[in-house]
């Protein structure tokens, strides 16, 4: 792989105009495709094969008004007034009539029909049922609905429009989200001491993100792509695009400082640092693609979308970036005598500036056992709140304060009870058309009223031809409350008894039940998915670093980072710590797919930093065979790059915490916190301490296993032109145990 990337880097450097034109052509092609085809995002969550989804599919034919999404219209009279006053009643009637004429509406249920008027007569609730799911609504359907209620507002009523039809609308990238890019530019400028060098990672990352996101929007014309998938792809594509370019460019400038020809340097950087980038990117891609094992379509698309963005970032880093290096030529070399030049000096090449990374590595390896104990204790403490983790899909109760859907949600909860914001639908398939089916539906309604946690059961909607009936069940708790989840389970537990008594098959569905089924599936998949990720971590690092200790250490560190991230998320989004500072609209259960997304993404990023840091240490180990100095020297060479990459990743993710989107905010927070902890507490602190404690054993591998594993040459040893210290080029130190007749290496 190192040789292939070396040749690819040299070819891109030489044919830089052709490479640049090719990427410009790809970007232009996907932009033209988007203009021609458009794009449509789908924010509905469903699990094919689940009870709730099967029931929705069955209802689509006989009860189209119940099978689609719905909106809530909440009318509130001024202080001292009542919605039953003739002028207000007429205004509401006009508004509901106009609402019935808007696109895709199947039925409008007035407050008089449903009995949803508060006792003080100040608030009334109407429901608008649509034929389609939210993602299939006409583009202007909800805007038309909001226009339809204007007569009621002009009459003096306060009208809030909300309900399931109003959900997460995605993230509109604005000034606050761009702060992360500006901070990244500042970090790059400080890292390189050159605006020209700082601009290259940003330019290459923008090209990759442009191609990836535009292509994803084009794909949304044929696939169900959610706005959250687009945002995750944007965050990851931008962050890893900058980081991968940073790693290769840092190696290139170090080689230029040592006097290497620019073309040769670009090729060597591609074969060494680019090799690590390819492996690191592969781990991220595999982990994200692994989300498909959860068997939830929207999560599979989310993982594959983000994986595609990372894959494009890798391709840009190993092709477009060497071409850009060709355009820059020797201008990227640090000035002679500058701190950057002294910091990049090769071993044995003269005086080297002592770096902060070197000082930190010496500090944490001075008493490695104490360092390990301190880091583990700190992360374990932060992880304590994770024991209280609860999962659910967000509701409009998590919408920003002041939004129409949040006002509707809060007004309904106060006036009618929280359960009215997410009614359950019970499909009763009696199989008995006519009076027998109606009597069975009535008995089922009476049985449901006896279930603990039920606030009300509406009259059955009966379909005479099929004998099916739909009943609306109002829970006492909010849609995302634990009591509502228990209620769904209780009704399903009673279903066999109801079937024996009435002959009707009973299924629980509706948006609330679908959300509960999604959360249950994700909760059940968390442990198997974690096992897959951990197993993958062990296998990949075993192959790359040819060591038994490093995979175990890296996996343990990854699990500590994940646990600490879960703890921080629970503390902020469930317990409310710093909620006001971070603009959390409402505390409650954590987004149900956050844990698996966090594990997939953080696994890939953690392996990025593991590869970037440990490959430098292994390079020193292969060169000198001295374990202790290899840890310090490897940290000296790689820590600045890892620190810069982690800060860039942190600020890119943190900039998305400013969004009001209830799906994106906790994911962005978890990723920002996880990256920070993993990079600085685990990789920069725990890793050197463990390797220093283990010594030469860190690089030990049984001979039989060493022969079986492929040699990926992640550090690019075969590209070194001359043998080091009596070894043949590309050879590795003997990592097997010493025999009685072998002499130990020189003492560290």
C-alpha atoms as one frame of an Amber mdcrd trajectory, in Angstrom:
protein
   0.000   0.000   0.000   2.828   2.417   0.859   4.440   1.905  -2.546   1.135
   2.352  -4.372   0.394   5.594  -2.522   3.955   6.791  -3.142   3.435   6.373
  -6.889  -0.029   7.918  -6.701   1.327  10.968  -4.877   4.138  11.422  -7.382
   1.739  11.056 -10.303  -0.711  13.597  -8.828   2.174  16.025  -8.214   3.407
  15.726 -11.804  -0.050  15.826 -13.421  -1.517  18.387 -11.026  -3.534  20.286
 -13.633  -5.213  17.108 -14.815  -6.029  16.037 -11.236  -7.429  19.447 -10.371
  -9.515  19.468 -13.544 -10.844  15.983 -12.775 -12.061  16.973  -9.306 -13.533
  20.209 -10.647 -15.348  18.153 -13.273 -16.733  15.744 -10.666 -17.978  18.655
  -8.549 -19.571  20.337 -11.555 -21.248  17.063 -12.598 -22.920  16.449  -9.225
 -24.017  20.088  -9.006 -25.628  19.834 -12.456 -27.304  16.568 -11.435 -28.715
  18.233  -8.314 -30.046  21.154 -10.328 -31.654  18.760 -12.815 -33.058  16.195
 -10.367 -33.463  18.170  -7.151 -33.402  16.487  -3.771 -35.981  15.534  -1.144
 -35.145  14.675   2.431 -37.140  12.132   4.435 -37.252  12.672   8.211 -39.683
   9.849   8.996 -38.524   6.977  11.191 -39.795   3.468  10.592 -38.797  -0.138
  11.163 -40.145  -2.487   8.499 -41.479  -5.638  10.111 -42.203  -4.096  13.503
 -45.730  -4.337  14.916 -46.290  -0.594  14.655 -45.171  -0.468  11.024 -47.222
  -3.512  10.003 -50.304  -1.944  11.555 -49.695   1.362   9.763 -49.377  -0.471
   6.467 -52.656  -2.309   7.138 -54.433   0.940   7.991 -53.300   2.695   4.823
 -56.057   1.104   2.730 -59.057   1.292   5.057 -58.111   4.257   7.251 -55.988
   6.605   5.138 -56.715   9.563   7.419 -55.313   7.673  10.407 -52.372   6.083
   8.609 -50.751   9.349   7.520 -49.217  12.094   9.620 -51.229  14.733  11.423
 -51.042  18.331  12.611 -52.501  20.006  15.673 -54.261  23.364  15.638 -54.468
  24.916  19.107 -56.826  27.897  19.460 -56.577  30.052  22.599 -58.940  32.908
  23.439 -57.690  36.131  25.083 -57.854  36.503  28.861 -61.466  36.601  29.965
 -62.706  35.204  26.648 -63.903  31.768  25.528 -63.482  29.942  22.255 -67.205
  29.137  22.367 -68.158  32.799  21.909 -69.915  33.215  18.541 -67.237  35.444
  16.976 -64.444  33.056  17.987 -66.438  29.954  17.103 -67.106  31.364  13.620
 -63.433  32.271  13.140 -62.398  28.743  14.151 -64.952  27.233  11.808 -63.682
  29.332   8.919 -60.087  28.364   9.713 -60.916  24.656   9.893 -62.856  24.820
   6.636 -59.886  26.490   4.956 -57.563  23.887   6.471 -59.662  21.126   4.911
 -58.987  22.613   1.481 -55.198  22.605   1.824 -53.083  19.982  -0.010 -53.045
  16.331   1.090 -55.596  16.744   3.906 -57.733  13.634   4.468 -59.875  14.884
   7.358 -60.193  17.709   9.853 -61.397  16.756  13.333 -63.002  19.781  14.986
 -62.952  20.375  18.762 -66.688  19.762  18.874 -66.269  16.337  17.277 -63.428
  15.208  19.533 -64.521  17.029  22.693 -61.145  18.718  23.064 -62.121  22.010
  24.688 -60.699  22.873  28.099 -63.029  23.292  31.074 -62.447  27.042  31.190
 -63.376  27.226  27.471 -60.212  29.201  26.684 -58.425  26.564  24.588 -59.616
  24.227  21.854 -57.689  21.541  19.978 -58.377  20.481  16.388 -56.574  17.767
  14.451 -55.721  17.758  10.754 -55.096  14.289   9.310 -53.064  13.827   6.141
 -53.098  10.963   3.661 -49.310  10.700   3.524 -46.405  10.481   5.903 -44.573
  13.706   6.662 -41.866  13.183   4.048 -44.452  12.623   1.303 -46.472  15.793
   1.913 -46.743  18.377  -0.823 -43.929  20.881  -0.487 -46.294  23.712   0.410
 -48.819  21.725   2.456 -47.749  22.946   5.896 -47.301  26.528   4.708 -50.830
  26.400   3.321 -52.114  25.102   6.653 -50.491  27.994   8.499 -52.059  30.444
   6.037 -55.461  28.812   6.551 -55.594  29.707  10.260 -55.000  33.414   9.657
 -58.753  34.263   9.921 -58.743  32.947  13.478 -55.690  35.040  14.339 -57.269
  38.137  12.796 -60.321  37.549  14.988 -58.160  37.771  18.113 -57.406  34.109
  18.792 -53.884  32.888  19.409 -53.219  29.917  17.117 -50.313  27.496  17.489
 -49.704  24.926  14.753 -47.771  21.777  15.625 -48.089  18.012  15.888 -46.250
  15.101  14.276 -46.208  16.779  10.859 -43.784  19.295  12.348 -40.562  17.586
  13.265 -36.859  18.074  12.798 -36.268  20.237   9.772 -32.526  19.739   9.661
 -29.748  22.259  10.092 -29.378  25.394   8.034 -25.653  26.112   8.147 -25.149
  29.709   9.184 -22.632  32.006  10.831 -22.469  30.075  14.103 -21.733  26.766
  12.355 -19.010  28.460  10.285 -17.208  29.467  13.482 -15.754  25.958  13.570
 -14.202  26.505  10.139 -12.699  29.835  11.191 -11.255  28.278  14.337  -9.852
  25.454  12.197  -8.137  28.040  10.001  -6.641  29.649  13.094  -5.390  26.303
  14.430  -3.846  25.470  11.057  -2.169  28.871  10.832  -0.626  28.411  14.287
   0.380  24.831  13.496   2.131  25.655  10.230   3.069  29.296  10.763   1.967
  29.889   7.169  -1.353  31.014   5.701  -0.559  29.244   2.423  -0.089  25.944
   4.250  -3.128  26.607   6.459  -5.375  27.168   3.466  -4.588  23.880   1.710
  -6.389  21.533   4.150  -9.431  23.811   4.078  -9.485  23.949   0.289  -9.209
  20.179  -0.092 -11.828  19.613   2.634 -14.280  22.000   0.948 -13.906  20.157
  -2.350 -14.567  16.812  -0.635 -17.562  18.131   1.300 -18.967  19.781  -1.817
 -18.787  16.553  -3.809 -20.055  14.393  -0.947 -23.034  16.496   0.151 -24.151
  17.365  -3.360 -23.969  13.704  -4.345 -25.931  12.760  -1.224 -28.681  15.234
  -2.078 -28.830  13.793  -5.591 -29.121  10.297  -4.089 -32.034  11.491  -1.938
 -34.212  11.504  -5.058 -34.182   7.700  -4.955 -33.276   6.936  -1.331 -34.800
   7.959   2.003 -32.120  10.358   3.248 -32.817  12.292   6.442 -31.662  15.816
   7.226 -29.725  14.350  10.168 -27.804  12.110   7.741 -26.845  15.168   5.697
 -25.719  17.067   8.793 -23.669  14.126  10.087 -22.018  13.747   6.671 -21.249
  17.479   6.659 -19.700  17.421  10.152 -17.626  14.320   9.521 -16.617  15.186
   5.963 -15.404  18.622   6.986 -13.605  17.440  10.126 -11.794  14.415   8.682
 -11.113  16.217   5.410  -9.140  18.874   7.265  -7.469  16.368   9.580  -6.293
  13.988   6.847  -4.840  16.830   4.803  -3.182  18.192   7.947  -1.397  14.914
   8.613  -0.021  14.560   5.078   0.913  18.235   4.811   2.754  18.147   8.142
   4.920  15.261   6.935   5.544  17.049   3.627   6.740  20.255   5.322   8.985
  18.309   7.690  10.634  16.624   4.710  11.001  19.940   2.881  12.695  21.352
   5.974  15.148  18.436   5.837  16.039  19.348   2.236  13.922  16.825   0.318
  12.930  17.748  -3.224   9.237  18.896  -3.330   8.169  16.166  -5.750   9.920
  13.418  -3.815   8.586  14.850  -0.574   4.983  14.806  -1.823   5.415  11.190
  -2.917   6.994  10.176   0.414   4.304  11.993   2.411   1.651  10.153   0.416
   3.354   6.805   0.995   3.889   7.287   4.739   1.364   9.715   6.199  -1.027
   8.925   3.355  -0.799   5.241   4.243  -1.908   6.035   7.797  -4.692   8.240
   6.421  -6.001   5.433   4.227  -6.054   3.014   7.129  -7.600   5.551   9.510
 -10.242   6.443   6.943 -10.954   2.771   6.330 -11.660   2.240  10.024 -14.135
   5.141  10.040 -15.834   3.870   6.887 -16.103   0.309   8.190 -17.453   1.471
  11.549 -20.078   3.719   9.943 -21.080   1.073   7.423 -21.428  -1.265  10.407
 -24.525   0.689  11.423 -26.353  -1.427   8.863 -26.146  -4.411  11.242 -28.767
  -2.676  13.415 -31.256  -3.333  10.572 -33.015   0.040  10.747 -33.205   1.592
   7.257 -32.866   5.263   8.232 -29.843   4.446  10.397 -28.276   2.368   7.618
 -28.623   5.286   5.204 -27.207   7.640   7.827 -24.156   5.439   8.336 -23.552
   4.866   4.631 -23.965   8.590   3.898 -21.370   9.556   6.495 -19.091   6.713
   5.326 -19.278   8.022   1.761 -18.292  11.503   2.976 -15.247  10.047   4.773
 -14.281   7.933   1.759 -14.342  11.006  -0.459 -12.199  12.846   2.103  -9.597
  10.065   1.882  -9.621  10.139  -1.933  -9.176  13.914  -1.899  -6.285  13.640
   0.574  -4.294  11.150  -1.523  -4.993  12.679  -4.954  -6.022  16.336  -4.876
  -3.750  17.334  -2.002  -0.520  16.102  -3.716  -1.640  18.045  -6.785  -2.046
  21.194  -4.673   1.406  20.540  -3.222   2.673  20.538  -6.789   1.209  23.989
  -7.412   2.812  25.308  -4.199   6.227  23.748  -4.923   8.973  24.750  -2.507
   7.023  27.672  -1.029   5.643  25.362   1.666   9.093  24.755   3.187   9.545
  26.363   6.633  11.982  29.232   6.697  15.525  28.187   7.585  16.196  28.682
  11.277  12.519  29.098  12.151  11.006  27.172  15.026   8.970  25.162  12.509
  12.188  24.127  10.726  13.938  23.170  13.972  10.861  21.289  15.151  10.872
  19.287  11.920  14.568  18.445  12.017  15.204  14.758  11.352  16.835  12.615
  13.992  20.530  13.267  13.902  20.042  16.271  11.643  21.076  18.982  14.079
  19.576  20.860  16.980  15.917  20.208  17.481  13.471  22.471  19.299  11.942
  20.793  22.312   8.219  20.576  21.691   5.304  20.658  24.093   4.440  17.143
  23.000   7.868  15.898  23.975   7.681  17.585  27.375   4.190  16.180  27.953
   5.276  12.656  26.951   8.207  12.791  29.376   5.890  14.016  32.131   3.226
  11.307  31.717   5.812   8.530  31.285   7.862   9.527  34.328   5.407   7.733
  36.629   3.269   5.775  34.188   1.290   3.801  36.757   0.166   6.991  38.511
  -0.807   8.528  35.164  -2.851   5.480  34.182  -4.659   5.407  37.527  -5.475
   9.131  37.363  -6.855   9.004  33.809  -8.946   5.882  34.415 -10.366   7.289
  37.666 -11.255  10.625  36.045 -12.992   9.080  33.032 -14.803   6.520  35.195
 -16.144   9.369  37.344 -17.409  11.273  34.306 -19.057   8.068  33.068 -21.152
   7.549  36.222 -24.292   9.334  34.883 -24.340   6.897  31.925 -26.025   4.360
  34.214 -29.156   6.545  34.012 -29.219   6.633  30.190 -32.744   6.638  28.704
 -33.457   6.560  24.983 -36.332   7.946  22.919 -36.946   9.837  19.712 -37.336
  13.593  20.309 -40.785  15.186  20.264 -41.911  18.738  19.621 -41.399  19.287
  23.336 -37.694  19.510  22.423 -38.312  22.134  19.733 -36.854  25.616  20.313
 -38.725  27.874  22.734 -40.928  30.291  20.846 -41.465  28.022  17.834 -45.045
  27.316  16.838 -44.750  23.553  17.341 -43.267  24.035  20.834 -46.077  26.443
  21.790 -48.648  23.957  20.516 -47.010  21.117  22.442 -46.845  23.046  25.723
 -50.389  24.412  25.406 -51.811  20.932  24.723 -49.893  19.464  27.674 -51.191
  22.159  30.030 -54.778  22.171  28.815 -55.494  18.527  28.000 -52.621  16.442
  29.360 -49.237  15.457  27.913 -50.623  12.299  26.292 -52.641  14.325  23.771
 -49.366  15.295  22.081 -48.765  11.706  20.976 -51.892   9.534  20.944 -51.528
   5.809  20.451 -53.510   4.128  17.698 -54.832   0.629  18.295 -55.815  -1.358
  15.207 -58.414  -4.028  15.966 -58.809  -6.531  13.120 -62.079  -8.188  14.136
 -62.628 -10.102  10.900 -66.393  -9.695  11.504 -68.107  -7.130   9.247 -71.333
  -5.589  10.465 -72.812  -5.484  13.939 -70.598  -8.254  15.314 -67.469  -6.331
  14.440 -68.856  -3.142  15.969 -69.662  -4.947  19.211 -66.154  -6.435  19.305
 -64.649  -2.974  18.786 -66.743  -1.621  21.648 -65.591  -4.410  23.968 -61.967
  -3.701  23.020 -62.455   0.002  23.820 -63.862  -0.912  27.236 -60.939  -3.251
  27.876 -58.396  -0.592  26.924 -59.931   1.907  29.361 -59.008  -0.465  32.183
 -55.296  -0.544  31.325 -53.198   1.407  33.866 -51.757   4.575  32.356 -54.677
   5.204  29.952 -56.217   8.675  30.265 -58.917   8.267  27.601 -60.015   6.055
  24.719 -61.816   7.590  21.757 -64.816   5.979  20.062 -63.824   3.272  17.543
 -63.585   4.235  13.888 -65.146   1.210  12.210 -64.730   0.035   8.619 -67.824
  -1.993   7.840 -66.462  -3.831   4.798 -63.321  -5.190   6.443 -64.454  -5.370
  10.041 -61.380  -3.438  11.165 -61.520  -0.651  13.729 -59.084   2.017  14.872
 -59.145   3.344  18.421 -57.258   6.376  19.667 -55.733   5.850  23.105 -54.501
   8.816  25.130 -51.739   8.048  27.617 -51.370   9.847  30.914 -47.703  10.538
  30.237 -45.891  12.424  27.491 -44.997  10.591  24.259 -41.375  10.147  25.371
 -42.213   9.298  29.002 -41.234   5.947  30.452 -44.858   5.421  31.548 -46.003
   5.661  27.916 -43.482   3.028  26.906 -44.805   0.824  29.712 -48.366   1.426
  28.486 -47.520   0.247  24.966 -46.000  -2.885  26.449 -49.043  -3.443  28.664
 -51.502  -3.187  25.766 -49.415  -5.584  23.698 -49.267  -7.980  26.623 -53.074
  -7.956  26.818 -53.492  -8.503  23.076 -53.604 -12.352  23.266 -56.299 -12.223
  25.924 -58.319  -9.703  23.918 -58.050 -11.922  20.848 -59.325 -14.941  22.785
 -62.249 -12.915  24.159 -63.282 -11.054  20.983 -61.585 -12.840  18.099 -59.863
  -9.571  17.123 -56.127  -9.184  16.569 -54.922  -6.027  18.335 -51.846  -4.012
  17.282 -50.493  -0.769  18.744 -49.212   1.816  16.283 -49.038   5.566  15.642
 -46.054   7.919  15.733 -45.492   7.396  19.437 -45.501   3.594  19.135 -43.185
   3.753  16.110 -40.756   5.863  18.115 -40.880   3.385  20.995 -40.235   0.472
  18.630 -37.262   2.315  17.123 -35.822   2.978  20.578 -36.357  -0.636  21.671
 -34.620  -1.958  18.555 -31.708   0.400  19.069 -31.390  -0.464  22.758 -31.360
  -4.163  21.933 -28.740  -3.601  19.207 -26.352  -1.560  21.356 -24.471  -4.469
  22.957 -24.109  -6.538  19.738 -22.990  -3.454  17.851 -20.475  -2.641  20.587
 -19.135  -6.193  20.349 -18.700  -5.811  16.578 -16.897  -2.491  16.965 -14.628
  -3.762  19.756 -13.793  -6.929  17.814 -13.022  -4.878  14.730 -10.797  -2.590
  16.782  -8.777  -5.511  18.114  -8.366  -7.132  14.701  -7.399  -4.003  12.766
  -4.833  -2.814  15.263  -3.383  -6.311  15.574  -2.750  -6.350  11.824  -1.455
  -2.782  11.617   0.881  -2.642  14.605   1.702  -6.360  14.901   1.329  -6.218
  18.661  -0.931  -7.792  21.279  -0.719  -4.984  23.829  -1.596  -2.071  21.545
  -4.993  -3.443  20.366  -6.076  -4.237  23.942  -4.916  -0.846  25.196  -6.584
   1.005  22.301  -9.864  -0.860  22.804  -9.903  -0.181  26.548  -9.227   3.498
  25.875 -12.009   3.642  23.304 -14.498   2.136  25.758 -13.451   4.664  28.412
 -14.007   7.524  25.948 -17.433   6.203  24.965 -18.518   5.703  28.568 -17.385
   9.218  29.522 -19.233  10.672  26.519 -22.429   8.863  27.497 -22.056  10.203
  31.014 -21.620  13.787  29.809 -24.636  13.514  27.485 -26.853  12.215  30.306
 -25.637  14.939  32.665 -26.458  17.706  30.169 -29.489  16.460  28.225 -31.230
  14.364  30.928 -30.124  15.931  34.196 -29.925  19.481  32.880 -26.363  20.363
  33.925 -25.240  23.366  31.822 -28.491  23.038  29.855 -29.075  26.805  29.853
 -25.505  27.498  28.770 -25.770  25.082  25.841 -29.294  26.148  24.885 -30.985
  22.800  25.594 -34.688  23.494  25.062 -35.945  20.633  27.229 -34.303  17.873
  29.220 -35.461  14.307  28.809 -34.473  11.032  27.161 -31.455  11.005  24.864
 -31.963  10.621  21.110 -32.359   6.887  20.677 -29.825   6.443  17.870 -27.154
   8.624  19.498 -25.330   5.736  21.252 -24.730   3.657  18.120 -23.842   6.708
  16.021 -21.437   7.920  18.706 -19.800   4.510  18.999 -19.377   4.192  15.237
 -17.992   7.682  14.685 -15.861   7.839  17.816 -14.391   4.428  17.048 -13.189
   5.641  13.684 -11.837   8.917  15.015 -10.168   7.230  17.987  -8.413   4.879
  15.588  -7.352   7.946  13.562  -5.496   9.361  16.534  -4.208   5.939  17.566
  -2.723   5.409  14.106  -1.314   8.935  13.810   0.331   8.754  17.239   1.420
   5.127  17.541   2.638   4.859  13.949   5.193   7.557  14.802   6.267   5.580
  17.864   6.449   2.375  15.853   8.508   4.143  13.198  11.043   5.067  15.873
  10.908   1.532  17.253  11.606   0.006  13.850  14.475   2.473  13.376  16.208
   2.191  16.760  14.796  -0.843  18.615  14.692   1.264  21.816  11.218   1.167
  23.388  11.381   4.046  25.891  12.886   6.705  23.597  10.578   5.537  20.795
   7.531   6.549  22.876   8.900  10.019  23.619  10.289  10.641  20.120   7.113
   9.359  18.474   5.026  11.649  20.677   7.370  14.513  19.843   6.840  14.049
  16.121   3.111  13.325  16.149   1.639  15.145  19.144   1.425  18.539  17.462
  -0.442  17.053  14.516  -2.750  14.991  16.749  -3.427  18.012  18.991  -4.190
  20.242  16.020  -6.373  17.583  14.393  -8.316  17.001  17.620  -8.858  20.726
  18.189 -10.120  21.146  14.637 -12.443  18.171  15.013 -13.649  19.453  18.392
 -14.462  22.949  17.173 -16.165  21.718  13.993 -18.445  19.449  16.043 -18.919
  22.031  18.803 -20.076  24.650  16.296 -23.080  22.420  15.533 -24.057  22.360
  19.225 -25.366  25.882  18.634 -28.135  24.547  16.387 -31.704  24.323  17.687
 -32.290  20.951  16.026 -33.147  18.454  18.779 -31.620  15.564  16.810 -28.330
  17.201  15.857 -27.515  19.113  19.064 -26.925  16.083  21.373 -25.057  14.180
  18.651 -22.762  17.150  17.992 -22.167  17.592  21.737 -21.394  13.901  22.216
 -18.943  13.876  19.299 -17.199  17.083  20.418 -16.844  15.840  23.994 -15.821
  12.355  22.901 -13.141  13.613  20.505 -11.699  15.939  23.139 -11.549  13.248
  25.814 -10.233  10.550  23.504  -7.522  12.712  21.964  -6.170  14.423  25.066
  -6.976  12.086  27.960  -6.651   8.732  26.207  -4.342   9.021  23.195  -2.017
  11.821  24.380  -1.855  10.740  28.029  -2.959   7.162  28.596  -1.278   5.687
  25.508   2.291   6.921  26.227   1.938   5.922  29.880   0.843   2.378  29.031
   3.558   1.916  26.406   6.208   3.236  28.778   4.998   0.891  31.514   5.031
  -2.169  29.237   8.320  -1.301  27.494   9.496  -3.709  24.770   6.494  -5.929
  25.480   4.300  -3.376  23.753   5.711  -4.482  20.399   5.783  -8.217  21.061
   3.936 -10.660  18.829   4.294 -14.459  18.769   6.375 -15.628  15.808   3.646
 -17.899  14.476   1.137 -15.052  14.489   3.667 -12.675  12.972   4.038 -15.061
  10.009   0.269 -15.341   9.531  -0.565 -11.636   9.530  -0.121  -9.515   6.392
   2.438  -6.722   6.637   0.688  -3.430   5.871   3.844  -1.367   6.497   1.762
   1.447   7.979   4.882   3.496   8.800   6.204   3.222   5.228   9.476   1.569
   6.230  10.030   0.174   2.720  10.195   3.685   1.315  13.263   4.633   3.343
  16.195   4.790   0.920  18.897   3.590   3.278  19.093   0.935   5.967  19.009
   2.146   9.553  21.527   1.032  12.157  22.558  -2.126  10.394  19.105  -3.246
   9.369  17.971  -3.852   5.843  15.451  -1.322   4.479  11.961  -1.945   5.677
  12.920  -4.647   8.176  11.298  -4.739  11.576  12.952  -5.325  14.922  12.464
  -8.819  16.252   9.369  -8.609  18.410   9.508 -12.199  19.613  10.799 -13.024
  23.105  14.579 -13.264  23.459  16.069 -16.736  23.641  18.781 -17.641  26.124
  21.498 -17.111  23.507  20.230 -13.718  22.309  21.579 -10.476  23.719  19.127
  -7.770  24.808  19.166  -4.455  22.963  21.045  -1.512  24.446  19.417  -0.214
  27.604  17.104   2.733  27.219
